[in-house]
Amino acid sequence: MENKIILSVDKSMKLLEILLKFRHPVSLKTLSEHSGYPKSTVYGLLFTMMQHDVVHQYADGRYGLGIRLYELGTSVSGSWDISAAVHPALEKLSEMTGAGTFITYFDGKNVISFDRCVGTGGLQVIPEVGMRMALHATAQGKLFLSTLNRSRVLHLLRESGMAAFTPHTITDTDQMFAELDAIRVRGYAVENGEYRRGLMGAAAPIREIDGKIEYALGFVGLFRRITSDEFLSAVEMMLNAAKDLS
């Protein structure tokens, strides 16, 4: 079958690209000028797309992207099986470090264990899949907090509390903000016996195409200290794996 571009569809896609570029509602005149199409053509295309909610017309007459595009985008991202994509990386990281590895998801309020791999290095305490994790006492929790502004962090900490799981748990907000500043500088978070005595770990961000951080890759295990060569080596391997997954 001969490939044939449908001009009306092609023009409609170009209008959507223009609306995406502006990122705010624009007038019919602006769309006509940037597309090179007559106003009558642009109006007809916009009217047709409005019937399918991919374009929205505001009260002042300007046009913007419609809610249907958000629904379509959510459906596409939801079809990506991130667990299938990251599990081989979890297994490889666990094999190289001997520690338990995990990937967690942040829904804006809770840190949730998404997938995990049990290591070979003795005692293993890694979160069960679906388990909610402490924001202030785990590497992944602190990592996600470091992506938020101060007021949001305070709100979440007040809501969830800052229970002392071990003598090393950070329970002071000023100390926590200093910790979050350090995480932003080095690009990963460290857990130094704050959730379980003797267990140490780290977490690194997995970034979306737009830079957004919703997932974290991490490890936890029995290390002598967070400054030891074996721990820092594990951190380096984790960072490389997170970069590849991003």
matplotlib code that plots the C-alpha trace (Angstrom):
import matplotlib.pyplot as plt

x = [0.0, 1.3, 2.3, 0.2, 0.1, -3.3, -2.8, -5.6, -4.1, -0.6, -1.9, -3.7, -0.5, 1.4, -1.1, -0.8, 3.0, 2.6, 0.2, 2.7, 5.6, 3.7, 2.6, -0.2, -3.4, -3.0, -5.2, -6.4, -4.3, -1.2, -1.8, -2.4, 0.8, 3.0, 1.5, 1.3, -2.3, -5.3, -7.4, -10.4, -8.3, -7.0, -10.4, -11.8, -9.0, -9.4, -13.2, -12.8, -10.2, -12.3, -15.0, -12.5, -11.3, -7.7, -8.0, -9.8, -11.2, -11.1, -13.7, -11.5, -11.5, -7.9, -7.0, -5.0, -4.3, -7.2, -7.7, -8.0, -4.2, -3.5, -5.6, -3.9, -0.5, -1.3, -2.5, 0.8, 3.0, 0.8, 1.4, 5.2, 6.1, 8.8, 9.3, 10.2, 12.6, 14.4, 14.4, 17.4, 19.3, 18.2, 19.5, 22.8, 23.3, 22.5, 25.0, 27.8, 27.2, 25.9, 23.3, 19.5, 18.3, 15.0, 13.1, 10.6, 7.9, 6.9, 3.2, 3.8, 3.0, 4.2, 7.3, 6.2, 8.3, 7.8, 10.3, 13.2, 15.9, 17.4, 21.2, 23.7, 25.5, 24.0, 21.2, 18.7, 16.0, 14.5, 11.0, 8.2, 6.7, 3.8, 5.2, 5.1, 8.4, 9.5, 10.2, 12.7, 14.6, 15.3, 17.6, 14.8, 12.5, 15.1, 15.9, 12.3, 12.1, 15.2, 13.2, 10.5, 10.4, 10.7, 7.0, 6.1, 8.8, 7.6, 4.0, 4.9, 7.1, 4.4, 1.9, 4.0, 5.9, 9.6, 9.7, 13.1, 13.6, 17.2, 19.6, 20.8, 17.3, 17.1, 14.2, 15.1, 13.8, 16.8, 19.1, 16.9, 17.0, 20.8, 20.7, 18.5, 20.9, 23.7, 21.7, 21.1, 24.8, 26.0, 23.1, 22.1, 20.9, 22.5, 20.9, 23.3, 21.5, 18.6, 15.8, 17.4, 20.4, 23.5, 22.0, 23.4, 22.2, 21.8, 19.3, 19.7, 17.0, 15.6, 14.7, 11.9, 12.5, 11.4, 13.8, 11.0, 11.9, 9.2, 11.3, 14.5, 17.0, 18.7, 20.5, 20.8, 23.0, 25.5, 28.5, 31.2, 30.5, 29.3, 32.8, 34.2, 35.6, 32.9, 30.1, 31.4, 32.0, 28.3, 27.2, 29.2, 27.6, 24.1, 24.6, 25.7, 22.7, 20.3, 21.8, 21.3, 17.7, 17.0]
y = [0.0, 3.4, 5.7, 8.8, 11.7, 13.0, 16.8, 17.7, 15.4, 16.7, 20.3, 19.4, 17.8, 21.0, 23.1, 20.8, 21.2, 25.0, 24.9, 22.7, 25.1, 28.1, 26.2, 28.8, 29.7, 31.6, 33.4, 32.2, 34.9, 33.7, 30.1, 31.2, 33.3, 30.5, 27.7, 29.7, 28.5, 30.8, 31.6, 29.8, 26.6, 26.9, 27.6, 24.5, 22.3, 23.6, 23.2, 19.6, 18.9, 20.5, 17.9, 15.3, 17.4, 17.5, 21.3, 23.6, 27.1, 29.4, 32.1, 34.8, 33.0, 31.7, 28.1, 25.6, 21.9, 19.8, 17.3, 14.4, 14.7, 14.3, 11.1, 9.7, 10.5, 8.9, 5.8, 5.6, 6.0, 3.5, 0.9, 1.0, -1.9, -0.2, -3.3, -5.4, -2.7, -2.3, -5.7, -6.9, -3.9, -4.7, -8.2, -7.0, -4.4, -6.9, -9.4, -6.9, -5.4, -8.3, -6.0, -6.0, -3.7, -2.0, 0.5, 2.8, 5.1, 8.5, 9.6, 13.0, 11.9, 8.3, 6.3, 2.9, -0.1, -1.1, -3.9, -5.6, -8.1, -10.0, -9.8, -12.4, -10.5, -12.0, -10.2, -8.6, -6.1, -4.7, -3.4, -5.8, -4.8, -2.3, -1.3, 2.4, 3.6, 6.3, 9.6, 10.9, 7.7, 6.0, 6.9, 6.8, 8.9, 11.6, 11.5, 12.3, 15.0, 16.7, 17.3, 19.3, 22.9, 23.7, 24.2, 20.9, 19.1, 20.6, 19.6, 16.0, 15.7, 17.1, 14.8, 11.6, 12.4, 11.9, 8.8, 7.7, 4.2, 4.1, 6.5, 7.6, 8.7, 12.4, 13.8, 17.5, 19.5, 21.8, 18.8, 17.3, 20.4, 20.3, 16.7, 17.5, 20.2, 17.7, 15.2, 17.9, 18.6, 15.0, 13.7, 10.7, 10.0, 7.9, 5.9, 5.4, 3.0, 5.4, 2.9, -0.3, -0.4, -1.6, -1.4, 1.2, 2.0, 4.7, 5.8, 7.5, 9.2, 7.6, 10.6, 10.8, 12.4, 15.7, 15.4, 14.6, 12.2, 9.7, 6.5, 5.8, 3.0, 1.9, -0.7, -1.6, -4.0, -4.7, -2.4, -1.4, 2.3, 4.7, 5.9, 2.4, 1.5, -1.3, 1.2, 3.9, 1.3, 0.2, 3.8, 4.3, 1.2, 2.3, 5.8, 4.2, 1.9, 4.8, 6.8, 4.0, 3.5, 7.2]
z = [0.0, -0.9, 2.0, 1.9, 4.3, 5.1, 4.9, 7.4, 10.0, 9.3, 9.8, 13.0, 14.4, 13.6, 15.4, 18.5, 18.3, 18.3, 21.3, 23.1, 22.3, 23.7, 26.9, 27.4, 25.5, 22.2, 19.8, 16.4, 14.8, 16.5, 15.4, 11.9, 11.8, 13.3, 11.1, 7.9, 7.4, 6.7, 9.7, 8.1, 7.9, 11.4, 12.8, 11.0, 12.4, 15.9, 15.9, 14.8, 17.5, 20.1, 19.4, 20.6, 23.6, 22.3, 22.0, 24.5, 23.8, 26.8, 27.7, 26.1, 22.8, 23.0, 22.4, 24.4, 24.7, 25.8, 28.7, 26.3, 25.6, 29.3, 29.4, 26.4, 27.8, 31.1, 29.3, 27.3, 30.4, 32.3, 29.6, 30.2, 32.4, 34.5, 36.7, 33.6, 32.6, 35.9, 37.4, 35.5, 36.8, 40.3, 40.0, 38.5, 41.2, 43.9, 42.5, 42.3, 45.7, 47.7, 49.1, 48.8, 46.0, 45.4, 43.3, 45.0, 43.7, 45.1, 44.7, 46.1, 49.6, 50.2, 49.2, 48.0, 47.3, 43.7, 43.1, 45.0, 44.8, 47.8, 48.0, 49.1, 51.8, 55.0, 56.9, 54.4, 55.5, 52.3, 51.9, 50.7, 47.4, 48.1, 51.5, 52.5, 53.8, 56.2, 54.5, 57.1, 58.0, 54.6, 51.8, 49.3, 51.5, 52.0, 48.3, 47.3, 50.0, 48.5, 45.3, 47.1, 48.4, 52.1, 52.8, 51.2, 53.1, 56.4, 55.6, 54.9, 57.9, 60.2, 58.7, 58.8, 62.0, 62.6, 64.8, 66.1, 64.8, 66.0, 67.8, 64.4, 63.0, 62.2, 64.2, 64.0, 61.0, 60.8, 60.7, 58.1, 55.8, 56.1, 55.1, 52.1, 51.0, 51.0, 49.0, 46.3, 46.1, 45.8, 43.8, 46.0, 49.5, 52.2, 55.0, 57.9, 60.3, 60.6, 60.0, 61.1, 63.4, 61.5, 58.1, 55.6, 52.1, 49.4, 46.8, 43.5, 41.3, 38.1, 35.9, 33.4, 29.9, 31.3, 34.3, 36.8, 39.5, 40.5, 41.0, 42.9, 42.7, 45.9, 48.0, 51.6, 53.5, 56.2, 55.6, 58.0, 57.5, 54.8, 54.1, 53.5, 50.1, 49.7, 50.4, 48.1, 45.4, 45.7, 45.5, 42.2, 40.7, 41.8, 40.3, 37.0, 37.0, 37.8, 35.0, 32.5, 33.6, 33.3]

ax = plt.figure().add_subplot(projection="3d")
ax.plot(x, y, z, "-o")
ax.set_aspect("equal")
plt.show()
